[in-house]
Amino acid sequence: MTKNKIKSSSYLFPRPVVLIGANISGKPNFEPLAYVSSVEDKPPLISIASYETHFTNIGIKENGTFSVNTPSEEIIVGTDYCGIVSGKEADKSEVFDVFYGELKTAPMIIKAPLNLECKVIKTLAIKDITGGEIGHELFIGEIVNAYAEEEYLTEGAPDISKINTFTYAMKQYWKVGKPLAKAWEVGKKLMTD
């Protein structure tokens, strides 16, 4: 078997699609992102990376808050639209019906199955190995509150099989698959007595 050398890129599959919400001058704005990651569970931390020129970054820095909204297939058109147009040129405040939680400045999408309300605890300008600017900002947020309707929960926790979300790769959206194997169980097949 021969491994082919391919173009270097951030090949991570699946790459979740989320809508980042931020208020800018008192109006909600949303940006779809696939550069999102869990950082820690205790305390619950999440990171998002966005080009520093993106309009949403202004609102995140203005308020020190943002929301992470997990879209379902039902809102894929609005999700994609928010990635096609910039909030600098188009008012995206009417694309989704929104609500606000405890922080009052992180707009969340009512039709999104899962909403995370975050306060910024760290902002980093991403630099290359020589110290040069890459043009991205990394925001690490503490999840202050999480919201979901009962229909998307199983035993009080978000259920991926009910959320009907999608991922992004190769300029396409992809459906999330079916369960494959039980974590921390399937590997026991290699354990010997």
Backbone hydrogen bonds, N-H to C=O, Kabsch-Sander energy under -0.5 kcal/mol:
donor,donor_aa,acceptor,acceptor_aa,energy
4,N,2,T,-0.5
6,I,4,N,-0.5
11,Y,9,S,-2.0
12,L,10,S,-1.3
15,R,168,Y,-0.5
17,V,166,F,-1.2
18,V,16,P,-0.5
18,V,33,L,-2.3
19,L,69,N,-2.6
20,I,18,V,-0.6
20,I,31,E,-3.2
21,G,19,L,-0.5
21,G,67,S,-1.9
22,A,29,N,-2.1
23,N,105,T,-1.0
24,I,27,K,-2.9
27,K,24,I,-1.6
29,N,22,A,-1.7
31,E,20,I,-2.1
33,L,18,V,-2.8
36,V,34,A,-1.2
37,S,47,S,-2.3
39,V,45,L,-2.5
40,E,45,L,-1.3
45,L,40,E,-2.6
45,L,43,P,-0.6
46,I,141,G,-2.4
47,S,37,S,-3.1
48,I,139,F,-2.2
49,A,35,Y,-2.2
50,S,137,E,-2.3
52,E,135,G,-3.1
54,H,51,Y,-2.2
57,N,54,H,-0.9
58,I,54,H,-0.6
58,I,55,F,-1.1
59,G,55,F,-0.9
60,I,56,T,-2.1
61,K,57,N,-2.4
62,E,58,I,-2.5
63,N,59,G,-2.2
64,G,60,I,-2.4
66,F,118,C,-2.0
67,S,21,G,-2.0
68,V,116,L,-2.3
69,N,19,L,-2.4
69,N,67,S,-0.5
70,T,68,V,-0.5
70,T,114,L,-2.8
73,E,164,N,-1.9
75,I,72,S,-1.5
76,I,73,E,-1.6
79,T,75,I,-2.1
80,D,76,I,-2.7
81,Y,77,V,-2.6
82,C,78,G,-2.1
83,G,79,T,-0.7
83,G,80,D,-1.1
84,I,80,D,-1.3
84,I,81,Y,-0.7
85,V,81,Y,-2.2
89,E,86,S,-1.3
90,A,86,S,-2.6
92,K,90,A,-0.9
95,V,92,K,-1.2
99,F,108,M,-2.1
104,K,101,G,-1.0
108,M,99,F,-2.4
110,I,97,D,-2.6
110,I,108,M,-0.5
112,A,109,I,-1.0
114,L,70,T,-1.0
115,N,147,Y,-2.3
116,L,68,V,-2.3
117,E,145,N,-3.1
118,C,66,F,-2.7
118,C,116,L,-0.6
119,K,142,E,-2.1
120,V,64,G,-2.5
121,I,140,I,-3.1
122,K,140,I,-1.4
124,L,138,L,-2.7
126,I,124,L,-0.6
126,I,136,H,-2.5
128,D,132,G,-3.0
131,G,128,D,-2.1
134,I,126,I,-2.3
135,G,126,I,-0.7
137,E,50,S,-2.8
138,L,124,L,-3.1
139,F,48,I,-2.9
139,F,137,E,-0.6
140,I,122,K,-3.0
140,I,138,L,-0.5
141,G,46,I,-3.1
141,G,139,F,-0.6
142,E,119,K,-2.9
143,I,44,P,-2.8
143,I,141,G,-0.5
144,V,117,E,-2.8
144,V,142,E,-0.9
145,N,117,E,-1.3
147,Y,115,N,-2.6
152,Y,149,E,-2.1
153,L,150,E,-2.0
154,T,157,A,-2.6
157,A,154,T,-1.6
159,D,152,Y,-2.5
160,I,158,P,-0.6
162,K,159,D,-1.9
163,I,159,D,-1.7
164,N,160,I,-1.1
167,T,174,W,-2.7
168,Y,15,R,-2.3
169,A,172,Q,-2.2
172,Q,169,A,-1.2
174,W,167,T,-2.5
176,V,165,T,-1.0
185,E,182,K,-1.3
186,V,182,K,-2.3
188,K,185,E,-1.5
189,K,186,V,-1.4
190,L,187,G,-2.0
191,M,188,K,-1.4
